[in-house]
Amino acid sequence: MAERSLPPAYFEDIFAGDADPWDLASSPYEAAKFDRTIAALSSRRAACALEVGCAGGVLTERLSVICDHLVAIDVSPTALSRARQRLSERPNVRFETAAFPRDCPVLEGLDLVVLSEVAYYWSDADLDLAARRIAQVLVGGGRLLLVHWTGDTDYPQTADAAVERLWIGLSDMMTVDVAERHPNYRLDLWSRQ
């Protein structure tokens, strides 16, 4: 049982030391994963979306094309500064510093929530809180996309454990649209009934 989420300082330290610590902007693996992420969502445009853990804005840039309004959050002010610069020409994107799920922007009526490479950083209690927050803001028919690395980590959760914990908290209101396993990551897309 994971008792503690990774603290915001962990991520700020990483971004302060490296402009692109996970090679999100340059890795062919990341590009292919982002292609699949956008393809999974391309069946319909999102009117109002939330991206949790936007980092430097690489996926945010791709999401902004399929969203009318996108709120992108991260715990790292350094990462958000880079994301703002990257997307300075995208007026449909708003950035906020927030440590989701403990901190959550005041949002309602979301039809898309994206958790890409973030849920395994959270404790069991924060995963339970995340499920409650998502249930509060996601409209009927709204979608939740989860994409997570399945390799070994020293994070509080594995990808499978994090997704399963979220499913336990949301299964009474969600249906599974997509459940894919790719080399090194899993992609899950759920819709609110």
N, C-alpha and C positions, 0 to 999 in steps of 0.2 A: 504494500500500500504506500503510495507516494504522499508524504505528509507536507512537503513544501514545494511550491512553484519556484522556478528560477526567478531571482529578483531583477528588477529593472536595471540595476547597476551592472549586472552580468552583460546585458546587451549593449548598454552605453559604452562599456569598456571595449567590447568587441568592435563596435562601429568607430570609436575614437581611434583605434589602432589600425583599422583597415577599411578603406572606402567600399570594398565589396567582399566581405569576409567569406561568403559562400559562393563566390564567382557567379552570382545570379545573372550578371550582364554578359558574361563571356563563356560560360560552360555550355557545350552542346547538349549535355544531359539536361540542364535547366531549361534550355530553349525548347527541347522536345517535350519536357514535362509541361511547360507553359502552353505549348501548342495544344497538347491534349486537354489541358484545363479549359482553355477557351473553346475548343471543339465541344467539350461536354456541356458547356453553357450556351452554345450558339443557337439552340433551338428557339430561344426567345430572348429579346432584349430585356434588361432589368430597368425598372423605373427608378428604384432607389435601393442602393446596395451599400453594404459595409464590408470592408476588407480589414481583417485583424492581423496586425504584424506586417505592415507594408514594406518594412526595411527601406531600401533606397528607391523604391518605386518601379522596379522592373516589371513585376506582374501588374502593378497598379496601372501602368501605361497601357498594357494590353486590355485590362478590364475596363478602362475608361472608354474604350471604343464601343463596348457592348452595354454600357450603363448610361442612362440619362443623368443620374446624380449618383456620385460615389463618395462615401466618407471613408478615408483611409487612415487607420490609426497605428501607432507604434509606441513603445515605451521609451525609445531612444530619441532624444531631441536631435542628435547628430544625424541619425538615419532620416528623420523627418525633414531636416534641412536639405539633405541631398534629394529626397523625393520631391520636395517642393520645387527645387531647381529643375529637376528632370521634367516635371509636368507643369511648368510655369505657363505654358500655352493652353492648358486644359481647364477651362473655367467650370467644367462640370465636376471637378474633383476638389474636395475639401479635406484638409489634413488636421488631425488633432492628436495631441499627446495623451495617451491613455493606456493603462495597464489592464486590459480586458482579461478576465471578466469583472475584476474588482472595481475598475473604473470603466464606465460605459458612457459614451456620449448620449445625450438626450435624443433618442431616435424613436420613431414609430413608423409603422407602415412599410417596413423593409420587405422587398420581394427577393432579395438575395443577400446571404451572408457567406463570406469566403474565409475559411480557416485553412490557410496553406502553410504548412510547416510550423505550426504554433501549438497545437493542442498537447503535444507530448512534453511541453515545457511546464505544464500545469499539474498541480497536486490533484488528488481525488476530489477534495472539497471545491477547488476552483473549476474542475470539469463539471461538477454538479451545478455550481453557480452559473457556469457558461450555458448549460442546458436551460436553466431557468431564464436567463437573460434572452437567449435566442427565442424561447417560447413566448416571451413578452413582446418581442418586436417583429417577429416574422408573421406576415399576413397569410391567410389561407391561399394555398397554391404557391407560396414563397418557397425558395430553394436554399438549401444549405450544402455548400461544397466543402469537402475535406480532402486535402492532399497531404500525404505525409511519407517521409523517408522510412523505409522498413528495415534498414540495416542496424547494426549495433550502435548504441549511443550510451552516454552516461547521463541522459536526461531523466527527469522524474518518471516518465512513462515510456513505453514502447508505442509505436504507431498503432498497433493493434489494440493495446490496452486503452489508449486514449479514445479511439473511435468507439470501442465497445462501451466504455463508460458514458460517452455522450449518447450513444444509442439507447442505453438503459434509461437515461433521463428524458429522451425525446420520442421513444418508439410508440407511445400511445397516440401521438399526433402526426407521425411522419410515415411516409412510404419510401422504400428504396427504389430509386430510378436507375442508378448505376452503382455497381460494386466491382471495381477492377483492380487486379494486381498486375503491376508492371515490374520489370527488373528494377529493384531498389525502391519502389514507392507504391503506395496504394491510392486510389482515387475513389471517393464515395460521394454520390450526389443523392440527397434526400429531398422530398417535397412535403410540405405541410398539407395535410388533408383539408 
